[in-house]
Amino acid sequence: MDKDTSAENKDVRTRTGERRAVLISSPHAGNAIHAERLAAWLGRVGIAVTESLLISDLDHTQPQGMRWRARGDDLAIVAGGDGAIGSVATQLAGSGLPLAI
């Protein structure tokens, strides 16, 4: 049986087996989680943060999910409230990237 190698079905990993993720955070949510601390913790559990953005850095007219997927990310992580989650979900529309909250 042939292996499925399409980008949509491929489990993208770094050479060390880590998952690759973009991290989007809101400085106004809850206790304002520090993205650097969260990225360090994610690294310890096998998730390499390829880019860390504030929710205000997103271009709401140009969804970025397809670009993140094309560069090898296989996950988007949002640290924020319902507004941040909705904004990131909009960025991911049609990209096939899963959203972690």
C-alpha positions in Angstrom: 0.0 0.0 0.0 1.3 3.5 -0.9 2.1 5.9 1.8 0.1 9.1 1.9 2.7 11.9 1.6 0.3 14.9 1.0 1.1 18.0 3.1 -2.4 17.8 4.5 -1.9 14.4 6.0 1.8 14.5 6.8 2.7 14.6 10.5 5.4 17.3 10.4 8.2 16.9 12.9 11.6 18.4 13.4 14.7 16.1 13.2 14.4 15.4 16.9 10.8 14.4 16.6 9.4 17.6 18.1 6.1 19.0 16.9 6.4 22.5 15.4 4.0 25.2 16.5 3.3 28.9 16.2 2.4 30.5 19.5 -0.1 33.4 19.6 -0.7 35.1 23.0 -2.7 37.9 24.4 -1.1 40.2 26.9 -4.5 41.1 28.3 -5.9 37.6 29.0 -6.1 36.2 32.5 -2.8 36.5 34.3 -1.1 37.5 31.0 1.0 34.4 30.5 4.5 35.3 29.4 5.1 33.8 26.0 8.8 33.2 26.7 8.0 31.0 29.7 5.3 29.2 27.8 7.6 28.6 24.8 10.3 27.2 27.2 7.8 24.9 28.8 6.5 23.7 25.4 10.1 23.0 24.3 10.5 20.7 27.4 7.5 18.7 26.4 8.5 18.3 22.7 6.9 21.2 21.0 9.3 23.6 19.2 7.8 27.1 19.0 8.8 28.4 15.6 7.3 31.9 16.0 5.8 33.7 19.0 3.3 36.5 18.2 1.0 38.8 20.1 -2.6 38.7 18.9 -2.2 42.3 17.8 0.5 41.2 15.4 -1.9 39.2 13.3 -3.0 40.6 10.0 -6.8 40.1 10.1 -7.1 40.7 6.3 -4.6 38.0 5.4 -5.1 34.6 7.2 -1.7 33.1 8.0 -2.6 29.4 8.6 -1.6 28.3 5.1 1.8 30.2 5.4 2.4 28.6 8.8 1.6 25.1 7.4 3.8 25.7 4.4 6.9 26.5 6.5 6.4 23.3 8.5 4.3 24.1 11.5 1.8 21.4 12.4 0.0 23.2 15.2 -1.1 26.7 16.3 -1.3 27.4 20.0 -3.3 30.3 21.4 -2.9 31.6 25.0 -5.7 34.0 25.6 -9.4 34.5 26.0 -12.3 33.9 23.7 -11.5 36.9 21.5 -7.9 35.6 20.9 -9.2 32.1 20.3 -11.7 33.4 17.7 -9.0 35.5 15.9 -6.6 32.6 15.7 -9.3 30.2 14.5 -10.0 32.7 11.7 -6.3 32.7 10.8 -6.4 28.9 10.5 -9.5 28.6 8.3 -8.8 26.2 5.4 -5.2 25.4 6.5 -5.9 22.1 8.2 -3.7 23.1 11.2 -5.2 22.1 14.5 -5.7 24.7 17.2 -4.5 24.2 20.7 -5.8 26.4 23.5 
